[in-house]
Every structure is written in C-alpha cells, then in structure tokens.
Amino acid sequence: MSPFDWHAMVLAKHAQHVVLIHFPIALYVTAVGLDVLAQLRKKPEWETAVFLNLTVAALFTVPAILTGVIAWQWQLEGQRIKGVLLYHLLCAGAAAVLIATTWWLHFRRRNLAAPPSVQLTTVVELVGVFFVVLAGHLGGILSGVNS
C-alpha cells in the first residue's frame, strides 16, 4: 500500500479507531502531567488547561470506543471476544471510566465550595494513566505494532 493512497487509508477496516484513539490518550496524559506539575509548583492557574484537556479527552473517548466496536465487528465479524482483545476491551473500558471520573472530580473542584481532595484526584489520575497505557499497549499488540 502506498503511503499516499488516501482511499485505502480512510476505508481500512480499523483505520478510524487507530487514528482517533491517540487524541484521548495524549490529552489525558498531558492533563495529568499538567495537574501534577501544577500541584508541585503551586500553580492553580494551570487548572484551566488541565480541565480543558480533560474535557476534550472525555469527549473523544466516545468516538474512540465506537470505532473500536466497529473495528471489532468488521475485522472479526462479531466473533466472541477473547484473549488479548478481551483484555484490551476491559482496560479500555476502565480507562474510559477513569477519564470520565477524573473530569468529574475536576469539574467538582472548580464548582464546589468543598471540592474533592487533591490526593484523591491524583490517585484516580495515576490509576487512569496506568489503564490508558495498558490498553494502548494491548491495542498495539492487536495491531501488530507491539508484537
């Protein structure tokens, strides 16, 4: 396949998922990194950047999950999920829930007089990064990148 063959790139059975998944991964990891730095350097003004990154990351998890389900249907024709694909699905689901939870904690931190603790938010963020990285690694195995 030519690297300039747009037809093959856009209509490949799994291409959309592979492209879209990088947005929530990058935005979430960047948001967590910024939040940790903001806490260490006492920079509360960075909270807006953290919240915006988390918002877009949470929004992009929806098309990423939908295209993942579509890729499963096209590639495997709806076969039963097992093995690495099952682990990838479970980790991706956990990552999506943790991304949404992190967004919710930051939303509450911005809008409540008694916000959730910073320690709780940091723990949820770090566990979220773990599941994002693990789901990405398993997805790389499935695509043949991390064989």
Phi and psi in radians as a Rosetta constraint file:
Dihedral C 1 N 2 CA 2 C 2 CIRCULARHARMONIC -1.293 0.35
Dihedral N 2 CA 2 C 2 N 3 CIRCULARHARMONIC 2.479 0.35
Dihedral C 2 N 3 CA 3 C 3 CIRCULARHARMONIC -1.172 0.35
Dihedral N 3 CA 3 C 3 N 4 CIRCULARHARMONIC -0.203 0.35
Dihedral C 3 N 4 CA 4 C 4 CIRCULARHARMONIC -1.841 0.35
Dihedral N 4 CA 4 C 4 N 5 CIRCULARHARMONIC 0.198 0.35
Dihedral C 4 N 5 CA 5 C 5 CIRCULARHARMONIC -1.472 0.35
Dihedral N 5 CA 5 C 5 N 6 CIRCULARHARMONIC 1.538 0.35
Dihedral C 5 N 6 CA 6 C 6 CIRCULARHARMONIC -1.110 0.35
Dihedral N 6 CA 6 C 6 N 7 CIRCULARHARMONIC -0.634 0.35
Dihedral C 6 N 7 CA 7 C 7 CIRCULARHARMONIC -1.060 0.35
Dihedral N 7 CA 7 C 7 N 8 CIRCULARHARMONIC -0.839 0.35
Dihedral C 7 N 8 CA 8 C 8 CIRCULARHARMONIC -1.178 0.35
Dihedral N 8 CA 8 C 8 N 9 CIRCULARHARMONIC -0.623 0.35
Dihedral C 8 N 9 CA 9 C 9 CIRCULARHARMONIC -1.170 0.35
Dihedral N 9 CA 9 C 9 N 10 CIRCULARHARMONIC -0.835 0.35
Dihedral C 9 N 10 CA 10 C 10 CIRCULARHARMONIC -1.286 0.35
Dihedral N 10 CA 10 C 10 N 11 CIRCULARHARMONIC -0.612 0.35
Dihedral C 10 N 11 CA 11 C 11 CIRCULARHARMONIC -1.707 0.35
Dihedral N 11 CA 11 C 11 N 12 CIRCULARHARMONIC 0.130 0.35
Dihedral C 11 N 12 CA 12 C 12 CIRCULARHARMONIC -1.065 0.35
Dihedral N 12 CA 12 C 12 N 13 CIRCULARHARMONIC 2.590 0.35
Dihedral C 12 N 13 CA 13 C 13 CIRCULARHARMONIC -1.145 0.35
Dihedral N 13 CA 13 C 13 N 14 CIRCULARHARMONIC -0.389 0.35
Dihedral C 13 N 14 CA 14 C 14 CIRCULARHARMONIC -2.177 0.35
Dihedral N 14 CA 14 C 14 N 15 CIRCULARHARMONIC 0.084 0.35
Dihedral C 14 N 15 CA 15 C 15 CIRCULARHARMONIC -1.055 0.35
Dihedral N 15 CA 15 C 15 N 16 CIRCULARHARMONIC -0.705 0.35
Dihedral C 15 N 16 CA 16 C 16 CIRCULARHARMONIC -1.122 0.35
Dihedral N 16 CA 16 C 16 N 17 CIRCULARHARMONIC -0.714 0.35
Dihedral C 16 N 17 CA 17 C 17 CIRCULARHARMONIC -1.137 0.35
Dihedral N 17 CA 17 C 17 N 18 CIRCULARHARMONIC -0.779 0.35
Dihedral C 17 N 18 CA 18 C 18 CIRCULARHARMONIC -1.077 0.35
Dihedral N 18 CA 18 C 18 N 19 CIRCULARHARMONIC -0.643 0.35
Dihedral C 18 N 19 CA 19 C 19 CIRCULARHARMONIC -1.323 0.35
Dihedral N 19 CA 19 C 19 N 20 CIRCULARHARMONIC -0.851 0.35
Dihedral C 19 N 20 CA 20 C 20 CIRCULARHARMONIC -1.192 0.35
Dihedral N 20 CA 20 C 20 N 21 CIRCULARHARMONIC -0.512 0.35
Dihedral C 20 N 21 CA 21 C 21 CIRCULARHARMONIC -1.177 0.35
Dihedral N 21 CA 21 C 21 N 22 CIRCULARHARMONIC -0.405 0.35
Dihedral C 21 N 22 CA 22 C 22 CIRCULARHARMONIC -1.230 0.35
Dihedral N 22 CA 22 C 22 N 23 CIRCULARHARMONIC -0.435 0.35
Dihedral C 22 N 23 CA 23 C 23 CIRCULARHARMONIC -1.159 0.35
Dihedral N 23 CA 23 C 23 N 24 CIRCULARHARMONIC -0.945 0.35
Dihedral C 23 N 24 CA 24 C 24 CIRCULARHARMONIC -1.154 0.35
Dihedral N 24 CA 24 C 24 N 25 CIRCULARHARMONIC -0.561 0.35
Dihedral C 24 N 25 CA 25 C 25 CIRCULARHARMONIC -1.093 0.35
Dihedral N 25 CA 25 C 25 N 26 CIRCULARHARMONIC -0.931 0.35
Dihedral C 25 N 26 CA 26 C 26 CIRCULARHARMONIC -1.119 0.35
Dihedral N 26 CA 26 C 26 N 27 CIRCULARHARMONIC -0.755 0.35
Dihedral C 26 N 27 CA 27 C 27 CIRCULARHARMONIC -1.164 0.35
Dihedral N 27 CA 27 C 27 N 28 CIRCULARHARMONIC -0.693 0.35
Dihedral C 27 N 28 CA 28 C 28 CIRCULARHARMONIC -1.212 0.35
Dihedral N 28 CA 28 C 28 N 29 CIRCULARHARMONIC -0.810 0.35
Dihedral C 28 N 29 CA 29 C 29 CIRCULARHARMONIC -1.123 0.35
Dihedral N 29 CA 29 C 29 N 30 CIRCULARHARMONIC -0.679 0.35
Dihedral C 29 N 30 CA 30 C 30 CIRCULARHARMONIC -1.102 0.35
Dihedral N 30 CA 30 C 30 N 31 CIRCULARHARMONIC -0.765 0.35
Dihedral C 30 N 31 CA 31 C 31 CIRCULARHARMONIC -1.080 0.35
Dihedral N 31 CA 31 C 31 N 32 CIRCULARHARMONIC -0.764 0.35
Dihedral C 31 N 32 CA 32 C 32 CIRCULARHARMONIC -1.134 0.35
Dihedral N 32 CA 32 C 32 N 33 CIRCULARHARMONIC -0.764 0.35
Dihedral C 32 N 33 CA 33 C 33 CIRCULARHARMONIC -1.053 0.35
Dihedral N 33 CA 33 C 33 N 34 CIRCULARHARMONIC -0.784 0.35
Dihedral C 33 N 34 CA 34 C 34 CIRCULARHARMONIC -1.093 0.35
Dihedral N 34 CA 34 C 34 N 35 CIRCULARHARMONIC -0.684 0.35
Dihedral C 34 N 35 CA 35 C 35 CIRCULARHARMONIC -1.164 0.35
Dihedral N 35 CA 35 C 35 N 36 CIRCULARHARMONIC -0.745 0.35
Dihedral C 35 N 36 CA 36 C 36 CIRCULARHARMONIC -1.101 0.35
Dihedral N 36 CA 36 C 36 N 37 CIRCULARHARMONIC -0.785 0.35
Dihedral C 36 N 37 CA 37 C 37 CIRCULARHARMONIC -1.103 0.35
Dihedral N 37 CA 37 C 37 N 38 CIRCULARHARMONIC -0.684 0.35
Dihedral C 37 N 38 CA 38 C 38 CIRCULARHARMONIC -1.094 0.35
Dihedral N 38 CA 38 C 38 N 39 CIRCULARHARMONIC -0.679 0.35
Dihedral C 38 N 39 CA 39 C 39 CIRCULARHARMONIC -1.222 0.35
Dihedral N 39 CA 39 C 39 N 40 CIRCULARHARMONIC -0.727 0.35
Dihedral C 39 N 40 CA 40 C 40 CIRCULARHARMONIC -1.204 0.35
Dihedral N 40 CA 40 C 40 N 41 CIRCULARHARMONIC -0.674 0.35
Dihedral C 40 N 41 CA 41 C 41 CIRCULARHARMONIC -1.671 0.35
Dihedral N 41 CA 41 C 41 N 42 CIRCULARHARMONIC 0.050 0.35
Dihedral C 41 N 42 CA 42 C 42 CIRCULARHARMONIC 0.978 0.35
Dihedral N 42 CA 42 C 42 N 43 CIRCULARHARMONIC 0.958 0.35
Dihedral C 42 N 43 CA 43 C 43 CIRCULARHARMONIC -2.066 0.35
Dihedral N 43 CA 43 C 43 N 44 CIRCULARHARMONIC 1.391 0.35
Dihedral C 43 N 44 CA 44 C 44 CIRCULARHARMONIC -1.143 0.35
Dihedral N 44 CA 44 C 44 N 45 CIRCULARHARMONIC -0.341 0.35
Dihedral C 44 N 45 CA 45 C 45 CIRCULARHARMONIC -1.204 0.35
Dihedral N 45 CA 45 C 45 N 46 CIRCULARHARMONIC -0.285 0.35
Dihedral C 45 N 46 CA 46 C 46 CIRCULARHARMONIC -1.314 0.35
Dihedral N 46 CA 46 C 46 N 47 CIRCULARHARMONIC -0.201 0.35
Dihedral C 46 N 47 CA 47 C 47 CIRCULARHARMONIC -1.039 0.35
Dihedral N 47 CA 47 C 47 N 48 CIRCULARHARMONIC -0.566 0.35
Dihedral C 47 N 48 CA 48 C 48 CIRCULARHARMONIC -1.128 0.35
Dihedral N 48 CA 48 C 48 N 49 CIRCULARHARMONIC -0.772 0.35
Dihedral C 48 N 49 CA 49 C 49 CIRCULARHARMONIC -1.109 0.35
Dihedral N 49 CA 49 C 49 N 50 CIRCULARHARMONIC -0.709 0.35
Dihedral C 49 N 50 CA 50 C 50 CIRCULARHARMONIC -1.067 0.35
Dihedral N 50 CA 50 C 50 N 51 CIRCULARHARMONIC -0.836 0.35
Dihedral C 50 N 51 CA 51 C 51 CIRCULARHARMONIC -1.125 0.35
Dihedral N 51 CA 51 C 51 N 52 CIRCULARHARMONIC -0.708 0.35
Dihedral C 51 N 52 CA 52 C 52 CIRCULARHARMONIC -1.143 0.35
Dihedral N 52 CA 52 C 52 N 53 CIRCULARHARMONIC -0.740 0.35
Dihedral C 52 N 53 CA 53 C 53 CIRCULARHARMONIC -1.069 0.35
Dihedral N 53 CA 53 C 53 N 54 CIRCULARHARMONIC -0.751 0.35
Dihedral C 53 N 54 CA 54 C 54 CIRCULARHARMONIC -1.144 0.35
Dihedral N 54 CA 54 C 54 N 55 CIRCULARHARMONIC -0.671 0.35
Dihedral C 54 N 55 CA 55 C 55 CIRCULARHARMONIC -1.088 0.35
Dihedral N 55 CA 55 C 55 N 56 CIRCULARHARMONIC -0.844 0.35
Dihedral C 55 N 56 CA 56 C 56 CIRCULARHARMONIC -1.183 0.35
Dihedral N 56 CA 56 C 56 N 57 CIRCULARHARMONIC -0.667 0.35
Dihedral C 56 N 57 CA 57 C 57 CIRCULARHARMONIC -1.070 0.35
Dihedral N 57 CA 57 C 57 N 58 CIRCULARHARMONIC -0.776 0.35
Dihedral C 57 N 58 CA 58 C 58 CIRCULARHARMONIC -1.129 0.35
Dihedral N 58 CA 58 C 58 N 59 CIRCULARHARMONIC -0.686 0.35
Dihedral C 58 N 59 CA 59 C 59 CIRCULARHARMONIC -1.155 0.35
Dihedral N 59 CA 59 C 59 N 60 CIRCULARHARMONIC -0.669 0.35
Dihedral C 59 N 60 CA 60 C 60 CIRCULARHARMONIC -1.323 0.35
Dihedral N 60 CA 60 C 60 N 61 CIRCULARHARMONIC -0.217 0.35
Dihedral C 60 N 61 CA 61 C 61 CIRCULARHARMONIC -1.178 0.35
Dihedral N 61 CA 61 C 61 N 62 CIRCULARHARMONIC -0.503 0.35
Dihedral C 61 N 62 CA 62 C 62 CIRCULARHARMONIC -1.124 0.35
Dihedral N 62 CA 62 C 62 N 63 CIRCULARHARMONIC -0.967 0.35
Dihedral C 62 N 63 CA 63 C 63 CIRCULARHARMONIC -1.151 0.35
Dihedral N 63 CA 63 C 63 N 64 CIRCULARHARMONIC -0.509 0.35
Dihedral C 63 N 64 CA 64 C 64 CIRCULARHARMONIC -1.131 0.35
Dihedral N 64 CA 64 C 64 N 65 CIRCULARHARMONIC -0.763 0.35
Dihedral C 64 N 65 CA 65 C 65 CIRCULARHARMONIC -1.192 0.35
Dihedral N 65 CA 65 C 65 N 66 CIRCULARHARMONIC -0.765 0.35
Dihedral C 65 N 66 CA 66 C 66 CIRCULARHARMONIC -1.057 0.35
Dihedral N 66 CA 66 C 66 N 67 CIRCULARHARMONIC -0.775 0.35
Dihedral C 66 N 67 CA 67 C 67 CIRCULARHARMONIC -1.210 0.35
Dihedral N 67 CA 67 C 67 N 68 CIRCULARHARMONIC -0.486 0.35
Dihedral C 67 N 68 CA 68 C 68 CIRCULARHARMONIC -1.157 0.35
Dihedral N 68 CA 68 C 68 N 69 CIRCULARHARMONIC -0.744 0.35
Dihedral C 68 N 69 CA 69 C 69 CIRCULARHARMONIC -1.145 0.35
Dihedral N 69 CA 69 C 69 N 70 CIRCULARHARMONIC -0.718 0.35
Dihedral C 69 N 70 CA 70 C 70 CIRCULARHARMONIC -1.115 0.35
Dihedral N 70 CA 70 C 70 N 71 CIRCULARHARMONIC -0.735 0.35
Dihedral C 70 N 71 CA 71 C 71 CIRCULARHARMONIC -1.078 0.35
Dihedral N 71 CA 71 C 71 N 72 CIRCULARHARMONIC -0.700 0.35
Dihedral C 71 N 72 CA 72 C 72 CIRCULARHARMONIC -1.084 0.35
Dihedral N 72 CA 72 C 72 N 73 CIRCULARHARMONIC -0.762 0.35
Dihedral C 72 N 73 CA 73 C 73 CIRCULARHARMONIC -1.122 0.35
Dihedral N 73 CA 73 C 73 N 74 CIRCULARHARMONIC -0.742 0.35
Dihedral C 73 N 74 CA 74 C 74 CIRCULARHARMONIC -1.281 0.35
Dihedral N 74 CA 74 C 74 N 75 CIRCULARHARMONIC -0.820 0.35
Dihedral C 74 N 75 CA 75 C 75 CIRCULARHARMONIC -1.199 0.35
Dihedral N 75 CA 75 C 75 N 76 CIRCULARHARMONIC -0.841 0.35
Dihedral C 75 N 76 CA 76 C 76 CIRCULARHARMONIC -1.861 0.35
Dihedral N 76 CA 76 C 76 N 77 CIRCULARHARMONIC 0.083 0.35
Dihedral C 76 N 77 CA 77 C 77 CIRCULARHARMONIC 0.927 0.35
Dihedral N 77 CA 77 C 77 N 78 CIRCULARHARMONIC 0.691 0.35
Dihedral C 77 N 78 CA 78 C 78 CIRCULARHARMONIC 1.308 0.35
Dihedral N 78 CA 78 C 78 N 79 CIRCULARHARMONIC 0.305 0.35
Dihedral C 78 N 79 CA 79 C 79 CIRCULARHARMONIC -1.045 0.35
Dihedral N 79 CA 79 C 79 N 80 CIRCULARHARMONIC 2.836 0.35
Dihedral C 79 N 80 CA 80 C 80 CIRCULARHARMONIC -1.072 0.35
Dihedral N 80 CA 80 C 80 N 81 CIRCULARHARMONIC 2.397 0.35
Dihedral C 80 N 81 CA 81 C 81 CIRCULARHARMONIC -1.414 0.35
Dihedral N 81 CA 81 C 81 N 82 CIRCULARHARMONIC 2.268 0.35
Dihedral C 81 N 82 CA 82 C 82 CIRCULARHARMONIC -2.693 0.35
Dihedral N 82 CA 82 C 82 N 83 CIRCULARHARMONIC 2.925 0.35
Dihedral C 82 N 83 CA 83 C 83 CIRCULARHARMONIC 1.137 0.35
Dihedral N 83 CA 83 C 83 N 84 CIRCULARHARMONIC -2.428 0.35
Dihedral C 83 N 84 CA 84 C 84 CIRCULARHARMONIC -1.065 0.35
Dihedral N 84 CA 84 C 84 N 85 CIRCULARHARMONIC -0.647 0.35
Dihedral C 84 N 85 CA 85 C 85 CIRCULARHARMONIC -1.087 0.35
Dihedral N 85 CA 85 C 85 N 86 CIRCULARHARMONIC -0.692 0.35
Dihedral C 85 N 86 CA 86 C 86 CIRCULARHARMONIC -1.119 0.35
Dihedral N 86 CA 86 C 86 N 87 CIRCULARHARMONIC -0.798 0.35
Dihedral C 86 N 87 CA 87 C 87 CIRCULARHARMONIC -1.112 0.35
Dihedral N 87 CA 87 C 87 N 88 CIRCULARHARMONIC -0.679 0.35
Dihedral C 87 N 88 CA 88 C 88 CIRCULARHARMONIC -1.083 0.35
Dihedral N 88 CA 88 C 88 N 89 CIRCULARHARMONIC -0.784 0.35
Dihedral C 88 N 89 CA 89 C 89 CIRCULARHARMONIC -1.092 0.35
Dihedral N 89 CA 89 C 89 N 90 CIRCULARHARMONIC -0.773 0.35
Dihedral C 89 N 90 CA 90 C 90 CIRCULARHARMONIC -1.132 0.35
Dihedral N 90 CA 90 C 90 N 91 CIRCULARHARMONIC -0.772 0.35
Dihedral C 90 N 91 CA 91 C 91 CIRCULARHARMONIC -1.176 0.35
Dihedral N 91 CA 91 C 91 N 92 CIRCULARHARMONIC -0.683 0.35
Dihedral C 91 N 92 CA 92 C 92 CIRCULARHARMONIC -1.148 0.35
Dihedral N 92 CA 92 C 92 N 93 CIRCULARHARMONIC -0.684 0.35
Dihedral C 92 N 93 CA 93 C 93 CIRCULARHARMONIC -1.115 0.35
Dihedral N 93 CA 93 C 93 N 94 CIRCULARHARMONIC -0.767 0.35
Dihedral C 93 N 94 CA 94 C 94 CIRCULARHARMONIC -1.098 0.35
Dihedral N 94 CA 94 C 94 N 95 CIRCULARHARMONIC -0.725 0.35
Dihedral C 94 N 95 CA 95 C 95 CIRCULARHARMONIC -1.091 0.35
Dihedral N 95 CA 95 C 95 N 96 CIRCULARHARMONIC -0.742 0.35
Dihedral C 95 N 96 CA 96 C 96 CIRCULARHARMONIC -1.104 0.35
Dihedral N 96 CA 96 C 96 N 97 CIRCULARHARMONIC -0.742 0.35
Dihedral C 96 N 97 CA 97 C 97 CIRCULARHARMONIC -1.120 0.35
Dihedral N 97 CA 97 C 97 N 98 CIRCULARHARMONIC -0.718 0.35
Dihedral C 97 N 98 CA 98 C 98 CIRCULARHARMONIC -1.231 0.35
Dihedral N 98 CA 98 C 98 N 99 CIRCULARHARMONIC -0.592 0.35
Dihedral C 98 N 99 CA 99 C 99 CIRCULARHARMONIC -1.119 0.35
Dihedral N 99 CA 99 C 99 N 100 CIRCULARHARMONIC -0.784 0.35
Dihedral C 99 N 100 CA 100 C 100 CIRCULARHARMONIC -1.132 0.35
Dihedral N 100 CA 100 C 100 N 101 CIRCULARHARMONIC -0.682 0.35
Dihedral C 100 N 101 CA 101 C 101 CIRCULARHARMONIC -1.138 0.35
Dihedral N 101 CA 101 C 101 N 102 CIRCULARHARMONIC -0.738 0.35
Dihedral C 101 N 102 CA 102 C 102 CIRCULARHARMONIC -1.080 0.35
Dihedral N 102 CA 102 C 102 N 103 CIRCULARHARMONIC -0.762 0.35
Dihedral C 102 N 103 CA 103 C 103 CIRCULARHARMONIC -1.038 0.35
Dihedral N 103 CA 103 C 103 N 104 CIRCULARHARMONIC -0.785 0.35
Dihedral C 103 N 104 CA 104 C 104 CIRCULARHARMONIC -1.089 0.35
Dihedral N 104 CA 104 C 104 N 105 CIRCULARHARMONIC -0.727 0.35
Dihedral C 104 N 105 CA 105 C 105 CIRCULARHARMONIC -1.103 0.35
Dihedral N 105 CA 105 C 105 N 106 CIRCULARHARMONIC -0.706 0.35
Dihedral C 105 N 106 CA 106 C 106 CIRCULARHARMONIC -1.231 0.35
Dihedral N 106 CA 106 C 106 N 107 CIRCULARHARMONIC -0.623 0.35
Dihedral C 106 N 107 CA 107 C 107 CIRCULARHARMONIC -1.058 0.35
Dihedral N 107 CA 107 C 107 N 108 CIRCULARHARMONIC -0.791 0.35
Dihedral C 107 N 108 CA 108 C 108 CIRCULARHARMONIC -1.156 0.35
Dihedral N 108 CA 108 C 108 N 109 CIRCULARHARMONIC -0.635 0.35
Dihedral C 108 N 109 CA 109 C 109 CIRCULARHARMONIC -1.105 0.35
Dihedral N 109 CA 109 C 109 N 110 CIRCULARHARMONIC -0.622 0.35
Dihedral C 109 N 110 CA 110 C 110 CIRCULARHARMONIC -1.361 0.35
Dihedral N 110 CA 110 C 110 N 111 CIRCULARHARMONIC -0.507 0.35
Dihedral C 110 N 111 CA 111 C 111 CIRCULARHARMONIC -2.007 0.35
Dihedral N 111 CA 111 C 111 N 112 CIRCULARHARMONIC 0.046 0.35
Dihedral C 111 N 112 CA 112 C 112 CIRCULARHARMONIC -2.078 0.35
Dihedral N 112 CA 112 C 112 N 113 CIRCULARHARMONIC 2.612 0.35
Dihedral C 112 N 113 CA 113 C 113 CIRCULARHARMONIC -1.227 0.35
Dihedral N 113 CA 113 C 113 N 114 CIRCULARHARMONIC -0.581 0.35
Dihedral C 113 N 114 CA 114 C 114 CIRCULARHARMONIC -2.027 0.35
Dihedral N 114 CA 114 C 114 N 115 CIRCULARHARMONIC 1.409 0.35
Dihedral C 114 N 115 CA 115 C 115 CIRCULARHARMONIC -1.264 0.35
Dihedral N 115 CA 115 C 115 N 116 CIRCULARHARMONIC 2.880 0.35
Dihedral C 115 N 116 CA 116 C 116 CIRCULARHARMONIC -1.108 0.35
Dihedral N 116 CA 116 C 116 N 117 CIRCULARHARMONIC 2.720 0.35
Dihedral C 116 N 117 CA 117 C 117 CIRCULARHARMONIC -1.171 0.35
Dihedral N 117 CA 117 C 117 N 118 CIRCULARHARMONIC 2.620 0.35
Dihedral C 117 N 118 CA 118 C 118 CIRCULARHARMONIC -1.140 0.35
Dihedral N 118 CA 118 C 118 N 119 CIRCULARHARMONIC -0.617 0.35
Dihedral C 118 N 119 CA 119 C 119 CIRCULARHARMONIC -1.121 0.35
Dihedral N 119 CA 119 C 119 N 120 CIRCULARHARMONIC -0.748 0.35
Dihedral C 119 N 120 CA 120 C 120 CIRCULARHARMONIC -1.091 0.35
Dihedral N 120 CA 120 C 120 N 121 CIRCULARHARMONIC -0.795 0.35
Dihedral C 120 N 121 CA 121 C 121 CIRCULARHARMONIC -1.063 0.35
Dihedral N 121 CA 121 C 121 N 122 CIRCULARHARMONIC -0.749 0.35
Dihedral C 121 N 122 CA 122 C 122 CIRCULARHARMONIC -1.132 0.35
Dihedral N 122 CA 122 C 122 N 123 CIRCULARHARMONIC -0.712 0.35
Dihedral C 122 N 123 CA 123 C 123 CIRCULARHARMONIC -1.105 0.35
Dihedral N 123 CA 123 C 123 N 124 CIRCULARHARMONIC -0.798 0.35
Dihedral C 123 N 124 CA 124 C 124 CIRCULARHARMONIC -1.074 0.35
Dihedral N 124 CA 124 C 124 N 125 CIRCULARHARMONIC -0.724 0.35
Dihedral C 124 N 125 CA 125 C 125 CIRCULARHARMONIC -1.080 0.35
Dihedral N 125 CA 125 C 125 N 126 CIRCULARHARMONIC -0.799 0.35
Dihedral C 125 N 126 CA 126 C 126 CIRCULARHARMONIC -1.201 0.35
Dihedral N 126 CA 126 C 126 N 127 CIRCULARHARMONIC -0.662 0.35
Dihedral C 126 N 127 CA 127 C 127 CIRCULARHARMONIC -1.146 0.35
Dihedral N 127 CA 127 C 127 N 128 CIRCULARHARMONIC -0.660 0.35
Dihedral C 127 N 128 CA 128 C 128 CIRCULARHARMONIC -1.079 0.35
Dihedral N 128 CA 128 C 128 N 129 CIRCULARHARMONIC -0.757 0.35
Dihedral C 128 N 129 CA 129 C 129 CIRCULARHARMONIC -1.092 0.35
Dihedral N 129 CA 129 C 129 N 130 CIRCULARHARMONIC -0.693 0.35
Dihedral C 129 N 130 CA 130 C 130 CIRCULARHARMONIC -1.022 0.35
Dihedral N 130 CA 130 C 130 N 131 CIRCULARHARMONIC -0.832 0.35
Dihedral C 130 N 131 CA 131 C 131 CIRCULARHARMONIC -1.246 0.35
Dihedral N 131 CA 131 C 131 N 132 CIRCULARHARMONIC -0.576 0.35
Dihedral C 131 N 132 CA 132 C 132 CIRCULARHARMONIC -1.112 0.35
Dihedral N 132 CA 132 C 132 N 133 CIRCULARHARMONIC -0.807 0.35
Dihedral C 132 N 133 CA 133 C 133 CIRCULARHARMONIC -1.148 0.35
Dihedral N 133 CA 133 C 133 N 134 CIRCULARHARMONIC -0.747 0.35
Dihedral C 133 N 134 CA 134 C 134 CIRCULARHARMONIC -1.133 0.35
Dihedral N 134 CA 134 C 134 N 135 CIRCULARHARMONIC -0.751 0.35
Dihedral C 134 N 135 CA 135 C 135 CIRCULARHARMONIC -1.117 0.35
Dihedral N 135 CA 135 C 135 N 136 CIRCULARHARMONIC -0.702 0.35
Dihedral C 135 N 136 CA 136 C 136 CIRCULARHARMONIC -1.131 0.35
Dihedral N 136 CA 136 C 136 N 137 CIRCULARHARMONIC -0.699 0.35
Dihedral C 136 N 137 CA 137 C 137 CIRCULARHARMONIC -1.113 0.35
Dihedral N 137 CA 137 C 137 N 138 CIRCULARHARMONIC -0.799 0.35
Dihedral C 137 N 138 CA 138 C 138 CIRCULARHARMONIC -1.142 0.35
Dihedral N 138 CA 138 C 138 N 139 CIRCULARHARMONIC -0.634 0.35
Dihedral C 138 N 139 CA 139 C 139 CIRCULARHARMONIC -1.138 0.35
Dihedral N 139 CA 139 C 139 N 140 CIRCULARHARMONIC -0.627 0.35
Dihedral C 139 N 140 CA 140 C 140 CIRCULARHARMONIC -1.120 0.35
Dihedral N 140 CA 140 C 140 N 141 CIRCULARHARMONIC -0.648 0.35
Dihedral C 140 N 141 CA 141 C 141 CIRCULARHARMONIC -1.121 0.35
Dihedral N 141 CA 141 C 141 N 142 CIRCULARHARMONIC -0.765 0.35
Dihedral C 141 N 142 CA 142 C 142 CIRCULARHARMONIC -1.103 0.35
Dihedral N 142 CA 142 C 142 N 143 CIRCULARHARMONIC -0.642 0.35
Dihedral C 142 N 143 CA 143 C 143 CIRCULARHARMONIC -1.460 0.35
Dihedral N 143 CA 143 C 143 N 144 CIRCULARHARMONIC -0.160 0.35
Dihedral C 143 N 144 CA 144 C 144 CIRCULARHARMONIC 1.641 0.35
Dihedral N 144 CA 144 C 144 N 145 CIRCULARHARMONIC -0.005 0.35
Dihedral C 144 N 145 CA 145 C 145 CIRCULARHARMONIC -1.303 0.35
Dihedral N 145 CA 145 C 145 N 146 CIRCULARHARMONIC -0.771 0.35
Dihedral C 145 N 146 CA 146 C 146 CIRCULARHARMONIC -1.833 0.35
Dihedral N 146 CA 146 C 146 N 147 CIRCULARHARMONIC 0.947 0.35
